[in-house]
Amino acid sequence: MNLTYLLFSVGVPFAMLVFIWRRYDRTQRLRQEGMRVQGTVLRIDPADSDSPAVLHYRFELPDGTPLTNKYQQHRESWAHLTPGAPIDIDYLPGNPKHNQPAGKGTSAVEFVLWAAVIVLFAMLSVGMNLRDPESPAEAPPQAAQPVPLKAYAPPSP
């Protein structure tokens, strides 16, 4: 199996699984261990054909330290919010840079669906590479065999 192909068919899906797992794990930790504070909507960048809407917000930790962040989620429009509106924010007390609007994040259903798609892609990709190497599509080209030429006979009158 070619190393580049192996990296593509196994490494990339593995990296994607790690990414989606970390998002799901962070959401679960925020829901279980997180603190909730009220923040303020700074602005909303509307969605366009290439990117989701982005919510920019600000909140303060109990010691008065201000933090700003942005949050985007493909299925969210944020149309119900306007700049200056209050919004609940969950953050991890031990690492407040990990924060998000309350109730948002990667759900278990979303994680399982993405993981299934990624694993299916990896299995199909590896399976295609492991197919029978003797199949006609994989057979090495053979050298052309010389064909004897016929002697030329001029036409009879």
FIVEX-377155 format. One record per residue: residue number from 1; residue in three letters; y, x, z of N, C-alpha, C, O in turn. Coordinates in pm, whole numbers. Each point is the difference from the previous one (the first is absolute). Layout:
NUM,ALA,Y,X,Z,Y,X,Z,Y,X,Z,Y,X,Z
...
***
This chain:
1,MET,-117,85,0,117,-85,0,124,90,0,8,94,79
2,ASN,83,-121,-164,123,77,-15,84,-12,129,15,-110,52
3,LEU,40,221,-2,78,0,123,126,-87,-12,35,-70,95
4,THR,30,75,-208,120,-82,-20,-36,-148,5,70,-80,62
5,TYR,-179,46,-128,-44,-139,0,-39,-44,140,30,-112,41
6,LEU,-98,199,33,-39,-31,137,123,-24,86,4,-94,80
7,LEU,96,180,-95,124,-16,75,65,-134,-32,47,-70,89
8,PHE,-43,36,-216,61,-126,-41,-80,-120,48,58,-94,55
9,SER,-189,96,-73,-80,-118,29,-35,-18,147,-36,-110,41
10,VAL,47,214,38,-31,-11,143,123,34,85,31,-71,96
11,GLY,38,178,-130,113,45,81,117,-97,1,55,-30,106
12,VAL,-16,-18,-223,113,-93,-7,-32,-130,74,83,-45,79
13,PRO,-200,-18,-102,-30,-121,78,-7,27,150,41,-84,80
14,PHE,-93,201,-42,-5,32,143,141,9,58,27,-52,108
15,ALA,63,117,-179,139,10,46,64,-139,10,76,-28,93
16,MET,-106,-58,-189,53,-136,5,-56,-77,120,72,-75,65
17,LEU,-200,93,-37,-60,-64,118,66,49,129,28,-80,90
18,VAL,-3,209,-81,67,54,119,139,-61,14,41,-37,110
19,PHE,32,27,-220,134,-57,2,-1,-145,48,77,-37,88
20,ILE,-165,-46,-145,-3,-141,39,-52,-15,143,43,-90,72
21,TRP,-136,178,-31,-49,-5,138,113,32,99,14,-67,103
22,ARG,66,168,-134,109,38,90,101,-113,14,51,-26,109
23,ARG,-21,-42,-221,92,-115,7,-58,-111,88,70,-57,83
24,TYR,-199,27,-102,-66,-103,80,-4,41,147,31,-81,87
25,ASP,-69,205,-59,-8,49,137,137,-5,69,10,-38,116
26,ARG,95,78,-188,135,-5,57,40,-144,33,59,-26,104
27,THR,-91,-66,-192,30,-141,25,-73,-48,125,60,-69,83
28,GLN,-187,105,-68,-76,-42,117,57,61,128,9,-67,103
29,ARG,27,195,-109,58,63,120,134,-62,36,30,-19,118
30,LEU,51,-14,-218,128,-66,28,-22,-136,65,75,-38,90
31,ARG,-176,-34,-132,-28,-132,57,-58,9,141,26,-87,83
32,GLN,-104,191,-56,-65,12,130,82,78,102,5,-38,117
33,GLU,61,145,-160,70,89,93,151,-3,-16,73,57,81
34,GLY,-27,-123,-183,142,6,-34,91,-77,94,-42,-92,70
35,MET,166,133,-71,107,-69,72,82,-77,-104,12,43,-114
36,ARG,43,-155,156,80,-81,-92,145,1,46,31,-22,117
37,VAL,57,48,-214,144,-6,26,64,-80,-114,-60,-23,-105
38,GLN,182,-18,130,70,-70,-106,86,100,-76,76,76,59
39,GLY,-90,-78,-190,77,86,-87,96,-83,-82,15,-120,20
40,THR,51,188,-114,97,-65,-87,-28,39,-144,-28,117,-30
41,VAL,34,-215,-58,-17,26,-143,125,71,-50,111,-50,18
42,LEU,-127,165,-81,113,72,-58,25,-45,-143,113,-34,-37
43,ARG,-218,33,-43,10,-47,-138,-138,-25,-55,-101,40,58
44,ILE,98,-109,-170,-126,-29,-69,17,40,-145,90,-49,-69
45,ASP,-177,138,23,-2,36,-141,-96,-97,-68,-119,-2,32
46,PRO,169,-79,-125,-87,-100,-62,-111,63,-84,12,112,-48
47,ALA,-118,-188,32,-112,46,-82,38,-3,-147,84,-79,-42
48,ASP,-146,167,-34,12,-7,-145,-141,12,-58,-98,-5,75
49,SER,87,19,-203,-132,-1,-63,-86,120,40,-123,-7,-10
50,ASP,183,116,56,-75,121,33,-18,25,149,-84,81,39
51,SER,162,-148,46,-8,31,142,24,-125,84,64,-95,-44
52,PRO,-118,98,167,18,-116,89,138,1,65,73,98,-9
53,ALA,-40,-208,75,123,-7,77,-11,95,120,-109,18,55
54,VAL,220,40,-16,1,94,112,98,-50,106,116,-28,-30
55,LEU,-166,18,152,81,-41,114,46,124,75,-83,79,45
56,HIS,213,-62,-30,57,110,79,46,-60,133,70,-102,1
57,TYR,-109,163,110,35,-56,130,32,111,100,-27,118,-21
58,ARG,87,-162,131,40,91,108,-41,-65,131,4,-122,15
59,PHE,-45,207,80,-30,-49,134,27,112,99,14,116,-38
60,GLU,-7,-152,165,23,99,106,-118,2,95,-57,-104,33
61,LEU,22,226,9,-102,16,102,60,-40,135,122,-8,12
62,PRO,-204,-16,90,54,-37,132,99,100,58,87,-38,79
63,ASP,-97,167,-118,94,99,51,130,4,-81,88,82,27
64,GLY,-76,-171,-128,122,-7,-80,-3,81,-129,96,-4,-78
65,THR,-204,77,54,-12,80,-123,-12,-92,-121,-92,-82,-7
66,PRO,184,94,-90,-9,-85,-119,-99,58,-103,-6,121,-20
67,LEU,-67,-208,-42,-91,40,-108,21,-94,-118,23,-120,17
68,THR,-30,176,-136,3,-82,-122,-127,27,-78,-58,108,8
69,ASN,16,-207,-83,-120,16,-81,7,-101,-113,89,-85,-4
70,LYS,-182,96,-85,-14,-98,-107,-146,-40,-8,-89,77,37
71,TYR,67,-197,-86,-136,-51,-10,-14,-75,-131,85,-80,-36
72,GLN,-193,108,-35,-27,-73,-123,-144,-48,2,-90,68,48
73,GLN,73,-184,-101,-133,-57,-11,1,-84,-127,90,-83,-20
74,HIS,-188,103,-66,3,-60,-134,7,-152,0,59,-58,-91
75,ARG,-116,-7,188,-2,-146,-5,117,-63,77,7,-122,13
76,GLU,83,203,37,112,-50,80,130,5,-80,27,99,-69
77,SER,52,-204,77,126,-2,-75,121,22,91,105,43,-47
78,TRP,-118,-71,175,109,12,96,116,-93,-33,111,20,50
79,ALA,-134,-121,-133,108,-91,-41,55,-80,117,114,-47,-6
80,HIS,-191,31,111,45,-78,116,93,79,93,51,-56,97
81,LEU,-29,185,-125,85,84,84,128,39,-74,3,10,-122
82,THR,101,13,200,127,48,-56,46,118,85,-41,13,115
83,PRO,126,74,-169,51,111,79,67,-51,129,78,-96,-3
84,GLY,-109,162,113,53,-40,130,-92,-92,78,20,-22,119
85,ALA,-121,-33,-185,-93,-92,67,-87,77,99,-33,116,-24
86,PRO,-4,-180,134,-91,64,95,-143,-2,-54,-41,-92,-72
87,ILE,-33,194,107,-141,8,-41,-77,72,109,46,101,54
88,ASP,-165,-153,-21,-84,65,100,-71,119,-62,-55,-7,-110
89,ILE,56,118,184,-60,125,-45,-103,45,103,28,0,120
90,ASP,-145,37,-166,-102,60,87,3,151,-23,9,46,-114
91,TYR,-18,32,223,-4,146,-12,-96,55,104,-29,-65,100
92,LEU,-20,185,-125,-88,67,95,85,79,99,77,87,-43
93,PRO,-88,-113,171,84,70,98,-17,152,-4,97,73,20
94,GLY,-216,-24,-46,-24,143,-6,49,64,-129,16,122,-7
95,ASN,8,-203,-95,45,51,-129,80,-111,-70,-52,-66,-90
96,PRO,178,47,130,78,-113,-52,26,3,-150,40,-102,-58
97,LYS,-63,217,-7,19,1,-146,-105,-88,-68,17,-39,-116
98,HIS,-124,8,187,-100,-95,-50,44,-139,44,-23,-41,114
99,ASN,86,-29,-206,52,-133,31,-5,-86,-125,-11,51,-112
100,GLN,18,-180,132,2,-94,-111,42,-136,52,-7,-26,120
101,PRO,51,-62,-209,34,-135,43,-122,-67,64,-113,17,-47
102,ALA,137,-92,152,-108,-65,73,-80,-91,-94,57,-73,-81
103,GLY,-188,80,94,-88,-85,-80,-30,52,-140,-75,-63,-74
104,LYS,131,176,37,-24,56,-133,-104,110,9,-49,31,109
105,GLY,15,29,-221,-96,109,-3,-123,-37,-78,-5,-104,-65
106,THR,-95,190,71,-124,-17,-75,-100,-79,84,-39,43,108
107,SER,-2,-158,-160,-96,-84,71,-142,50,-24,-24,82,-89
108,ALA,-71,-133,170,-140,38,-16,-52,-45,-136,-75,73,-65
109,VAL,114,-191,21,-45,-50,-130,52,89,-113,-74,34,-92
110,GLU,202,3,100,59,87,-101,-71,136,-2,-28,54,-107
111,PHE,0,1,224,-69,128,8,-139,-9,-63,-37,86,-80
112,VAL,-39,-189,113,-136,-14,-53,3,-19,-151,-82,60,-70
113,LEU,173,-139,19,9,-21,-145,33,131,-73,-65,34,-98
114,TRP,167,37,146,37,127,-63,-115,101,9,-29,70,-96
115,ALA,-35,-63,213,-111,95,18,-114,-33,-97,-60,90,-57
116,ALA,30,-218,40,-107,-40,-91,33,39,-144,-86,51,-72
117,VAL,209,-74,30,41,37,-136,-9,151,-20,-50,47,-102
118,ILE,97,29,199,-1,146,-10,-143,55,-4,-31,87,-81
119,VAL,-55,-139,169,-140,47,2,-71,-40,-130,-76,80,-54
120,LEU,101,-199,4,-60,-43,-126,44,92,-114,-82,41,-82
121,PHE,210,-8,77,51,92,-102,-72,135,10,-44,54,-102
122,ALA,31,-1,224,-65,130,18,-146,-6,-43,-49,92,-66
123,MET,-21,-199,101,-141,-12,-36,-17,-10,-152,-89,63,-57
124,LEU,174,-142,-8,-9,-12,-145,32,133,-68,-64,38,-98
125,SER,163,30,149,41,127,-59,-110,105,13,-31,70,-97
126,VAL,-27,-59,214,-110,96,20,-121,-43,-81,-67,84,-60
127,GLY,37,-213,58,-114,-51,-75,9,30,-148,-100,32,-65
128,MET,221,-42,11,17,30,-142,-29,147,-29,-53,34,-106
129,ASN,85,52,200,-24,143,-21,-146,37,19,-46,100,-54
130,LEU,-26,-180,130,-140,32,28,-97,-65,-98,-121,14,15
131,ARG,171,-84,-115,-89,-65,-96,-84,106,-73,29,119,10
132,ASP,-129,-162,-79,-96,87,-67,70,101,-92,63,-40,-98
133,PRO,-72,170,129,68,99,-84,-62,14,-139,59,62,-87
134,GLU,-178,-119,65,-65,10,-130,37,-115,-92,-51,-11,-111
135,SER,141,-75,158,39,-112,-85,78,53,-120,57,108,7
136,PRO,-55,-183,-118,67,50,-120,145,37,23,51,93,-64
137,ALA,17,-161,152,141,32,24,15,136,66,104,64,-13
138,GLU,-207,-21,84,8,125,74,-75,114,-70,9,115,45
139,ALA,-82,-144,-152,-80,103,-65,91,106,-61,102,-33,-60
140,PRO,-139,161,76,84,105,-58,-9,-4,-152,-104,-35,-57
141,PRO,212,70,-9,-2,-3,-147,-98,105,-53,-11,110,54
142,GLN,-60,-147,-160,-96,92,-60,63,61,-125,84,-61,-66
143,ALA,-128,182,37,52,67,-119,-48,-74,-125,-113,-49,-4
144,ALA,196,41,-94,-35,-67,-124,-109,80,-72,9,123,-11
145,GLN,-110,-192,-35,-108,64,-74,41,12,-147,54,-95,-57
146,PRO,-78,211,-4,35,14,-142,-86,-92,-86,-120,-16,23
147,VAL,183,-42,-120,-69,-88,-94,-12,75,-131,100,47,-54
148,PRO,-222,-35,3,-15,73,-128,68,-77,-114,-8,-122,-9
149,LEU,74,198,-75,68,-59,-114,-98,-15,-115,-89,84,-18
150,LYS,104,-188,-59,-84,-19,-118,59,83,-113,121,23,-6
151,ALA,-206,20,-80,47,75,-116,68,-97,-95,-47,-112,-20
152,TYR,155,154,-36,74,-83,-92,-60,11,-139,-18,109,-54
153,ALA,-11,-221,-2,-52,-1,-137,100,-73,-87,36,-114,28
154,PRO,9,179,-134,95,-67,-87,-65,-121,-65,-121,-1,-22
155,PRO,199,-99,-8,-57,-121,-64,-55,34,-138,55,84,-71
156,SER,-158,-149,37,-59,24,-134,78,-79,-105,47,-110,28
157,PRO,-34,169,-152,78,-65,-108,-69,-114,-62,54,-63,-91
***
